[in-house]
Amino acid sequence: MGLNAFFIYYNMKQNYKTLNYEWLTRPTGDPFADAGGFAIEYLSEKFPEKDILELIDYITKIYVEKWSGKLNAFFLNSKITQPAFQGSRKTEETLKYFDALINETEPSEVGYCRFTGRETKLFFGGRDNSIMTGSGTLINFHHFFQKGISLSKEALIRIHFVPFACQQLQGRISLMQSSDQKLSNLFVTFTVEKNLHEIGIGLSEGVAKSDFNKPANAIFDFIDYTLSQLQDFREATALPSLTLYLFTNFGASPEIQIYQLPEKVFLFYRTCLHPKFREDWQKFVLSHYFDGQHKGAKYNLQTEKFELAKSKETETTDKNEYRQWFNQIYHKLLVDENIRPEILRWSRQHPFNFEIVSIYQNNIIGMKKETINKIKELAAFLVREEDAGKIKKRIKALDGAKNAAVLRRFILKDIVVANYLANSEKPIVSIDDYVNYLFPDGSYWAEIRDLLLIAIYQELHERNLISEELKIELESTVEDEDINKLT
């Protein structure tokens, strides 16, 4: 530590009592302030001998000496990223700034902190010392034409620790937050440890890189990590939401993208990992990775690798590589798009526990359980005879239904009338079933058709009635999907 830095640090040490330590870690609801608070909490436990001022000094030296001041994605023209400052000057100027905050010699006013909500002395935060809050040069960005966002010194100290709680993803900065503080803390803890580990082995040149380059893959992997680390979330009936912030505060083009995974998707995904469903779900999901440079690659269920046939050899790709690819199922679950078309395509060739489909339709789509049960009953009726010719004919007719009228005629002719001619004691489709469950107001006829087909295929798989010849015929009816539009 240089002589100037020593005197600055000594000054701060004498005045640290002006800080409210509770508000250095207390949750605020702001994702950045909370991430910084969790990072402070973790480092305080790891280095109990260090005061908050020593932690500021510790983290600043990492930013300057290990990361070469590469915090441009967080702070614009800060003491660390300012080109006019070189080497130890960056650390000295940073300590001088925090000294001014703690001494309250920095310009301030009394009011309510935008992060903590408490009445205290406030200091202006701009792009040099806070994240995604606008610039002091754009005063119309802030309320009452202030030159910055009004924050307490505790909030600004927390923001200083945020880079250590983030990861690089797709060339930007990512931060995971949850409606449950345990999960937000878990992400920060994992990330801080990742940064410390890379620094310890001499590989750190900046914010740690995520193990993934697709937001959806990163989110679902974090759920896997959560379930492996926290017992509470393996058993809870109510689960939290997750939010991934992907941002850059760099230069003239600051930008933030927000990806939100709601509670119901978290719960559905956890259910799919239950031993009862895990094998079917994993095969289904793993088969839906895609990469533009590996067009035509097929997932091999036996080797668990993607295989791409070339002129003289077959190129294989293992999980370490293909998990970086775009995954259609994870993406659709994240952006709230229906995965029913993928389940239908998969069901033509592979067994897939229909209970997964039922849970998805009921909990994610909002379909009535009575509708799902009726569809299962109709599917069992349509394959009641182990006659391959009749079954293929019914599947072809159902698959060819291109509007609601054709689907209704199919149900009336191939199910209702067929049930009557079989001298059944009770109707298979009542007026109540037809009006309230199969074709209620606002329903989408194609959804009923697809689910009926899925249920039929799964009935056939369970009864070992799908021959290789039928598989080929079923596959030939599937139109190629333009997956490129989803990448």
C-alpha positions as CSV (number, residue, x, y, z in Angstrom):
1,M,0.0,0.0,0.0
2,G,1.4,3.4,-1.0
3,L,1.8,6.2,1.5
4,N,-1.2,8.1,0.1
5,A,-3.4,5.0,0.2
6,F,-2.2,4.4,3.8
7,F,-3.3,7.8,5.0
8,I,-6.6,7.5,3.2
9,Y,-7.2,4.1,4.7
10,Y,-6.3,5.3,8.2
11,N,-8.7,8.2,7.9
12,M,-11.5,5.9,6.9
13,K,-10.8,3.6,9.8
14,Q,-11.2,6.5,12.2
15,N,-14.7,7.3,10.8
16,Y,-16.2,4.0,10.0
17,K,-18.7,4.4,12.9
18,T,-20.8,6.6,10.7
19,L,-21.8,3.5,8.7
20,N,-24.9,1.6,9.5
21,Y,-23.6,-2.0,9.2
22,E,-27.1,-3.5,9.2
23,W,-27.8,-1.9,5.9
24,L,-24.6,-3.3,4.3
25,T,-26.3,-6.7,4.1
26,R,-30.0,-6.3,4.8
27,P,-32.2,-7.3,1.8
28,T,-33.6,-4.3,-0.1
29,G,-35.4,-5.8,-3.1
30,D,-33.0,-4.2,-5.5
31,P,-31.2,-7.1,-7.3
32,F,-27.8,-5.2,-7.6
33,A,-27.8,-3.9,-4.0
34,D,-28.8,-7.3,-2.7
35,A,-26.1,-9.1,-4.7
36,G,-23.5,-6.7,-3.3
37,G,-24.9,-7.3,0.2
38,F,-24.7,-11.1,-0.1
39,A,-21.1,-10.7,-1.4
40,I,-20.2,-8.6,1.6
41,E,-21.8,-11.1,3.9
42,Y,-19.8,-14.0,2.4
43,L,-16.5,-12.2,2.4
44,S,-17.1,-11.0,6.0
45,E,-17.6,-14.6,7.1
46,K,-14.5,-15.8,5.1
47,F,-12.3,-13.0,6.5
48,P,-13.8,-12.3,9.9
49,E,-10.7,-10.3,10.9
50,K,-11.4,-7.7,8.1
51,D,-13.5,-4.6,8.7
52,I,-15.8,-3.4,5.9
53,L,-13.1,-0.9,5.0
54,E,-10.5,-3.6,4.7
55,L,-12.9,-5.5,2.5
56,I,-13.3,-2.5,0.2
57,D,-9.5,-2.3,0.0
58,Y,-9.3,-6.1,-0.6
59,I,-11.9,-6.1,-3.4
60,T,-10.6,-3.0,-5.0
61,K,-7.1,-4.5,-5.3
62,I,-8.6,-7.5,-7.1
63,Y,-10.4,-5.3,-9.5
64,V,-7.2,-3.3,-10.2
65,E,-4.4,-5.8,-9.9
66,K,-6.1,-9.1,-11.0
67,W,-8.7,-7.8,-13.4
68,S,-6.7,-4.9,-14.7
69,G,-9.6,-2.5,-13.9
70,K,-11.9,-4.3,-16.4
71,L,-15.2,-3.2,-14.9
72,N,-16.5,-1.2,-17.9
73,A,-19.6,-3.3,-18.2
74,F,-20.5,-2.2,-14.6
75,F,-19.2,1.4,-14.2
76,L,-18.6,4.1,-16.7
77,N,-15.6,6.4,-15.9
78,S,-15.3,5.2,-12.4
79,K,-12.2,5.6,-10.3
80,I,-11.2,2.1,-11.5
81,T,-12.2,2.4,-15.2
82,Q,-11.0,6.0,-15.6
83,P,-8.2,5.9,-18.2
84,A,-6.4,8.9,-16.6
85,F,-5.7,6.8,-13.5
86,Q,-3.0,4.1,-13.8
87,G,-1.9,1.3,-11.5
88,S,-2.1,2.0,-7.7
89,R,-3.7,5.4,-8.5
90,K,-6.9,3.6,-9.2
91,T,-6.9,2.0,-5.8
92,E,-6.0,5.3,-4.1
93,E,-8.7,7.3,-5.8
94,T,-11.3,4.6,-5.0
95,L,-10.3,4.7,-1.3
96,K,-10.4,8.5,-1.4
97,Y,-13.9,8.3,-2.8
98,F,-15.2,6.0,-0.1
99,D,-13.4,8.1,2.5
100,A,-15.4,11.1,1.3
101,L,-18.6,9.0,1.6
102,I,-17.9,7.9,5.1
103,N,-16.8,11.3,6.3
104,E,-19.8,12.7,4.5
105,T,-17.7,15.4,2.8
106,E,-19.1,14.3,-0.6
107,P,-22.1,16.5,-1.7
108,S,-25.2,15.1,-0.1
109,E,-28.8,15.9,1.0
110,V,-31.2,14.4,3.5
111,G,-33.9,12.2,2.1
112,Y,-35.0,8.6,1.5
113,C,-32.6,6.2,-0.1
114,R,-33.9,4.7,-3.3
115,F,-32.6,1.2,-2.3
116,T,-33.0,0.9,1.4
117,G,-36.0,3.2,1.8
118,R,-34.7,4.8,5.0
119,E,-34.2,8.5,5.8
120,T,-30.5,9.4,5.8
121,K,-27.9,11.4,4.1
122,L,-28.0,10.7,0.4
123,F,-25.3,10.8,-2.3
124,F,-25.7,11.0,-6.0
125,G,-25.2,7.7,-8.0
126,G,-24.6,7.7,-11.7
127,R,-23.1,5.3,-14.1
128,D,-19.7,5.8,-12.5
129,N,-20.7,4.3,-9.1
130,S,-24.0,2.5,-9.7
131,I,-25.5,0.1,-12.2
132,M,-28.1,0.8,-14.9
133,T,-29.2,4.1,-13.2
134,G,-28.5,6.7,-15.9
135,S,-25.9,9.3,-16.2
136,G,-25.4,12.6,-14.5
137,T,-25.2,14.3,-17.9
138,L,-28.7,13.1,-18.7
139,I,-30.5,14.9,-15.9
140,N,-34.0,14.3,-17.5
141,F,-33.4,10.6,-16.7
142,H,-33.9,11.2,-13.0
143,H,-36.8,12.6,-10.9
144,F,-36.9,16.4,-10.4
145,F,-33.9,16.7,-12.8
146,Q,-31.5,15.5,-10.2
147,K,-27.9,14.7,-11.4
148,G,-28.1,11.1,-10.1
149,I,-30.1,8.5,-8.2
150,S,-30.2,9.3,-4.5
151,L,-28.5,6.6,-2.5
152,S,-27.1,6.1,1.0
153,K,-23.4,5.5,1.4
154,E,-24.2,1.9,2.5
155,A,-26.0,1.3,-0.8
156,L,-23.1,2.7,-2.8
157,I,-20.7,0.5,-0.8
158,R,-22.8,-2.5,-1.6
159,I,-22.8,-1.7,-5.4
160,H,-19.0,-1.7,-5.3
161,F,-19.1,-5.4,-4.5
162,V,-21.5,-6.4,-7.2
163,P,-18.9,-7.3,-9.9
164,F,-17.7,-10.1,-7.6
165,A,-21.2,-11.5,-7.5
166,C,-21.7,-11.7,-11.2
167,Q,-20.7,-13.9,-14.1
168,Q,-20.0,-13.3,-17.8
169,L,-22.6,-14.8,-20.2
170,Q,-22.9,-14.2,-23.9
171,G,-20.3,-11.4,-23.6
172,R,-22.4,-9.6,-21.1
173,I,-22.8,-9.7,-17.3
174,S,-25.4,-12.0,-15.7
175,L,-26.9,-11.9,-12.2
176,M,-29.4,-14.4,-10.9
177,Q,-32.1,-13.3,-8.4
178,S,-34.9,-15.2,-6.8
179,S,-38.1,-14.4,-5.0
180,D,-36.5,-16.5,-2.2
181,Q,-33.5,-14.9,-0.6
182,K,-31.8,-18.3,-0.1
183,L,-31.6,-18.8,-3.8
184,S,-30.3,-15.3,-4.5
185,N,-27.7,-15.9,-1.8
186,L,-26.8,-19.3,-3.2
187,F,-26.0,-17.8,-6.7
188,V,-23.8,-15.1,-5.2
189,T,-22.0,-17.6,-2.9
190,F,-21.4,-19.9,-5.8
191,T,-20.1,-17.0,-8.0
192,V,-17.9,-15.5,-5.3
193,E,-16.3,-18.9,-4.7
194,K,-15.8,-19.3,-8.4
195,N,-14.1,-15.9,-8.6
196,L,-11.9,-16.7,-5.6
197,H,-11.0,-20.1,-7.0
198,E,-9.9,-18.6,-10.3
199,I,-7.9,-15.9,-8.6
200,G,-6.3,-18.5,-6.4
201,I,-5.1,-20.6,-9.3
202,G,-4.0,-17.6,-11.3
203,L,-6.6,-17.9,-14.1
204,S,-8.7,-14.8,-13.3
205,E,-8.6,-12.0,-15.8
206,G,-12.0,-10.6,-15.0
207,V,-15.5,-11.5,-13.9
208,A,-15.8,-15.3,-13.9
209,K,-17.3,-16.8,-17.0
210,S,-20.5,-18.8,-16.8
211,D,-20.4,-22.5,-17.6
212,F,-23.0,-21.7,-20.3
213,N,-23.6,-19.3,-23.1
214,K,-27.4,-19.6,-23.3
215,P,-29.6,-17.9,-20.6
216,A,-32.1,-20.8,-20.6
217,N,-29.4,-23.4,-20.1
218,A,-27.8,-21.4,-17.3
219,I,-31.2,-21.0,-15.5
220,F,-32.2,-24.6,-15.6
221,D,-28.7,-25.7,-14.6
222,F,-28.9,-23.4,-11.6
223,I,-32.2,-25.1,-10.6
224,D,-30.3,-28.4,-10.8
225,Y,-27.6,-26.9,-8.5
226,T,-30.3,-25.6,-6.1
227,L,-31.9,-29.0,-5.8
228,S,-28.6,-30.6,-5.1
229,Q,-27.6,-28.1,-2.4
230,L,-30.8,-27.1,-0.6
231,Q,-33.0,-29.8,0.9
232,D,-35.9,-27.4,1.4
233,F,-36.5,-27.0,-2.3
234,R,-36.5,-30.7,-3.0
235,E,-39.7,-31.1,-0.9
236,A,-41.5,-27.7,-0.8
237,T,-45.0,-27.6,-2.3
238,A,-44.5,-23.9,-3.2
239,L,-41.3,-22.9,-5.1
240,P,-39.8,-19.5,-5.9
241,S,-39.4,-17.7,-9.2
242,L,-36.1,-16.9,-10.8
243,T,-34.9,-13.8,-12.7
244,L,-31.8,-13.6,-14.8
245,Y,-30.5,-10.1,-15.5
246,L,-28.2,-10.0,-18.5
247,F,-26.8,-6.5,-18.9
248,T,-24.0,-4.2,-19.8
249,N,-23.4,-0.6,-18.6
250,F,-20.7,-0.1,-21.2
251,G,-20.1,3.1,-23.1
252,A,-22.9,4.6,-25.2
253,S,-25.1,1.5,-25.4
254,P,-26.1,0.3,-21.9
255,E,-28.7,-2.5,-22.2
256,I,-30.4,-5.0,-19.9
257,Q,-32.4,-8.1,-20.8
258,I,-34.5,-9.8,-18.1
259,Y,-35.4,-13.5,-18.2
260,Q,-38.1,-14.6,-15.7
261,L,-38.8,-18.2,-14.8
262,P,-42.1,-18.3,-12.9
263,E,-42.8,-20.5,-9.9
264,K,-45.0,-22.9,-11.8
265,V,-42.2,-23.7,-14.3
266,F,-39.8,-24.2,-11.4
267,L,-42.2,-26.7,-9.8
268,F,-42.9,-28.5,-13.1
269,Y,-39.2,-28.9,-13.8
270,R,-38.5,-30.2,-10.4
271,T,-41.4,-32.7,-10.8
272,C,-39.9,-33.9,-14.1
273,L,-36.6,-34.8,-12.2
274,H,-38.5,-37.1,-9.8
275,P,-37.2,-40.7,-10.2
276,K,-40.6,-41.7,-11.6
277,F,-40.2,-39.3,-14.6
278,R,-36.5,-38.5,-14.8
279,E,-35.4,-41.0,-17.4
280,D,-38.2,-40.1,-19.8
281,W,-37.7,-36.4,-19.3
282,Q,-33.9,-36.4,-19.6
283,K,-34.0,-38.3,-22.9
284,F,-36.6,-35.9,-24.2
285,V,-34.8,-32.8,-23.2
286,L,-31.3,-33.9,-24.2
287,S,-32.5,-34.8,-27.7
288,H,-33.6,-31.2,-28.3
289,Y,-30.3,-29.5,-28.3
290,F,-29.4,-27.8,-31.6
291,D,-26.4,-26.0,-33.0
292,G,-26.1,-24.3,-36.4
293,Q,-22.7,-25.7,-37.0
294,H,-23.9,-29.3,-36.4
295,K,-27.1,-29.3,-38.5
296,G,-28.4,-32.8,-38.9
297,A,-26.8,-34.1,-35.7
298,K,-29.0,-36.7,-33.9
299,Y,-28.9,-37.6,-30.3
300,N,-28.0,-41.2,-29.6
301,L,-30.0,-42.5,-26.6
302,Q,-27.5,-45.3,-25.9
303,T,-24.2,-43.3,-26.1
304,E,-25.8,-40.1,-24.8
305,K,-23.9,-38.2,-27.5
306,F,-24.9,-36.3,-30.6
307,E,-23.8,-37.9,-33.9
308,L,-23.4,-36.2,-37.2
309,A,-22.9,-38.6,-40.2
310,K,-20.2,-37.3,-42.6
311,S,-18.9,-38.8,-45.9
312,K,-16.2,-41.0,-44.3
313,E,-16.9,-40.9,-40.5
314,T,-19.4,-40.1,-37.8
315,E,-18.6,-37.0,-35.7
316,T,-19.7,-37.3,-32.1
317,T,-20.3,-34.5,-29.5
318,D,-20.4,-35.2,-25.8
319,K,-22.4,-33.4,-23.1
320,N,-19.6,-31.0,-22.1
321,E,-19.9,-29.5,-25.6
322,Y,-23.6,-29.9,-26.6
323,R,-24.9,-28.4,-23.4
324,Q,-23.6,-25.1,-24.8
325,W,-26.0,-25.5,-27.7
326,F,-29.5,-24.0,-28.0
327,N,-32.0,-26.2,-26.2
328,Q,-35.5,-25.8,-27.6
329,I,-37.3,-27.2,-24.5
330,Y,-35.5,-25.0,-22.0
331,H,-36.0,-22.0,-24.2
332,K,-39.7,-22.5,-24.7
333,L,-40.3,-23.1,-21.0
334,L,-38.4,-19.9,-20.2
335,V,-40.3,-17.7,-22.7
336,D,-43.7,-19.3,-22.0
337,E,-44.1,-21.1,-25.3
338,N,-45.9,-24.4,-25.6
339,I,-43.8,-27.5,-25.8
340,R,-46.7,-29.7,-26.9
341,P,-45.5,-29.8,-30.6
342,E,-42.2,-31.2,-29.4
343,I,-43.9,-33.8,-27.2
344,L,-46.1,-34.9,-30.1
345,R,-43.1,-35.3,-32.4
346,W,-41.2,-37.2,-29.7
347,S,-44.2,-39.5,-28.9
348,R,-44.4,-40.9,-32.4
349,Q,-41.1,-42.7,-31.8
350,H,-40.4,-42.8,-28.1
351,P,-42.2,-43.8,-24.9
352,F,-42.9,-40.8,-22.7
353,N,-44.8,-41.0,-19.4
354,F,-48.2,-39.4,-20.1
355,E,-48.4,-38.2,-16.5
356,I,-45.7,-35.6,-17.4
357,V,-48.0,-34.4,-20.2
358,S,-50.9,-34.3,-17.7
359,I,-48.9,-32.3,-15.2
360,Y,-47.7,-29.9,-17.9
361,Q,-51.2,-29.3,-19.3
362,N,-52.7,-28.9,-15.9
363,N,-50.1,-26.7,-14.1
364,I,-48.5,-24.8,-16.9
365,I,-51.2,-24.5,-19.6
366,G,-54.2,-24.5,-17.2
367,M,-56.2,-27.3,-18.7
368,K,-58.9,-28.9,-16.6
369,K,-58.0,-32.4,-15.1
370,E,-61.4,-33.6,-16.4
371,T,-60.3,-32.8,-20.0
372,I,-57.0,-34.6,-19.6
373,N,-58.8,-37.7,-18.1
374,K,-61.3,-37.7,-20.9
375,I,-58.6,-37.6,-23.6
376,K,-56.8,-40.5,-22.0
377,E,-60.1,-42.5,-22.0
378,L,-60.7,-41.7,-25.6
379,A,-57.2,-42.7,-26.6
380,A,-57.6,-46.1,-24.8
381,F,-60.9,-46.6,-26.7
382,L,-59.3,-45.9,-30.1
383,V,-56.5,-48.5,-29.6
384,R,-58.7,-51.1,-27.9
385,E,-58.4,-53.4,-30.8
386,E,-54.9,-54.7,-31.5
387,D,-55.4,-54.3,-35.2
388,A,-52.5,-52.4,-36.7
389,G,-54.5,-51.5,-39.9
390,K,-57.4,-50.0,-38.0
391,I,-55.0,-48.1,-35.6
392,K,-53.0,-46.6,-38.5
393,K,-56.2,-45.6,-40.2
394,R,-57.5,-43.8,-37.1
395,I,-54.2,-42.1,-36.5
396,K,-54.1,-40.9,-40.1
397,A,-57.6,-39.6,-39.9
398,L,-56.9,-37.8,-36.6
399,D,-53.5,-36.5,-37.8
400,G,-55.2,-35.1,-40.9
401,A,-57.8,-33.1,-39.0
402,K,-56.9,-29.5,-40.0
403,N,-59.8,-27.7,-38.5
404,A,-62.3,-27.9,-35.6
405,A,-65.1,-29.3,-37.8
406,V,-63.0,-32.3,-39.0
407,L,-61.9,-33.1,-35.5
408,R,-65.5,-32.9,-34.2
409,R,-66.6,-35.3,-37.0
410,F,-63.8,-37.7,-36.1
411,I,-64.9,-37.8,-32.4
412,L,-68.5,-38.3,-33.4
413,K,-67.9,-41.0,-36.0
414,D,-64.9,-42.9,-34.8
415,I,-65.6,-42.6,-31.1
416,V,-69.2,-41.8,-30.2
417,V,-70.9,-43.8,-33.0
418,A,-68.3,-46.7,-32.7
419,N,-69.0,-46.9,-28.9
420,Y,-72.8,-47.0,-29.7
421,L,-72.4,-49.7,-32.3
422,A,-70.4,-51.8,-29.8
423,N,-73.5,-51.8,-27.6
424,S,-71.8,-50.1,-24.7
425,E,-73.9,-49.6,-21.7
426,K,-72.8,-45.9,-21.2
427,P,-71.9,-43.1,-23.6
428,I,-68.2,-42.5,-23.9
429,V,-68.7,-38.8,-24.6
430,S,-71.6,-37.1,-22.8
431,I,-73.0,-33.6,-23.7
432,D,-71.2,-32.4,-20.5
433,D,-67.9,-33.8,-21.7
434,Y,-68.3,-32.4,-25.2
435,V,-69.3,-28.9,-24.1
436,N,-67.4,-28.3,-21.0
437,Y,-64.2,-30.4,-21.4
438,L,-63.5,-31.2,-25.1
439,F,-64.7,-28.0,-26.8
440,P,-65.4,-25.4,-24.1
441,D,-65.6,-21.7,-25.1
442,G,-62.1,-20.3,-25.7
443,S,-60.5,-23.7,-26.2
444,Y,-58.1,-24.4,-29.1
445,W,-59.2,-27.4,-31.1
446,A,-55.7,-28.4,-32.3
447,E,-54.6,-28.8,-28.6
448,I,-57.2,-31.5,-28.1
449,R,-56.1,-33.2,-31.4
450,D,-52.5,-33.2,-30.4
451,L,-53.1,-34.4,-26.9
452,L,-55.3,-37.2,-28.2
453,L,-52.5,-38.2,-30.6
454,I,-49.9,-38.1,-27.8
455,A,-52.1,-40.2,-25.6
456,I,-52.7,-42.8,-28.4
457,Y,-49.0,-43.1,-29.1
458,Q,-48.2,-43.7,-25.4
459,E,-51.0,-46.3,-25.2
460,L,-49.3,-48.0,-28.2
461,H,-45.9,-47.8,-26.6
462,E,-47.1,-49.2,-23.3
463,R,-48.7,-52.2,-25.1
464,N,-45.7,-52.7,-27.4
465,L,-47.9,-52.2,-30.5
466,I,-45.6,-49.8,-32.4
467,S,-43.6,-51.8,-34.8
468,E,-40.5,-50.5,-36.7
469,E,-42.7,-50.3,-39.8
470,L,-45.2,-48.1,-38.0
471,K,-42.5,-45.9,-36.5
472,I,-41.2,-45.2,-40.0
473,E,-44.6,-44.4,-41.3
474,L,-45.4,-42.2,-38.3
475,E,-42.1,-40.3,-38.8
476,S,-42.8,-39.7,-42.4
477,T,-46.0,-37.8,-41.5
478,V,-44.0,-35.2,-39.5
479,E,-43.2,-32.0,-41.4
480,D,-39.7,-30.7,-40.8
481,E,-39.7,-27.9,-38.3
482,D,-37.7,-24.7,-39.0
483,I,-35.8,-24.8,-35.7
484,N,-33.5,-22.0,-36.9
485,K,-36.2,-19.5,-36.2
486,L,-35.9,-20.3,-32.5
487,T,-32.1,-19.9,-32.2
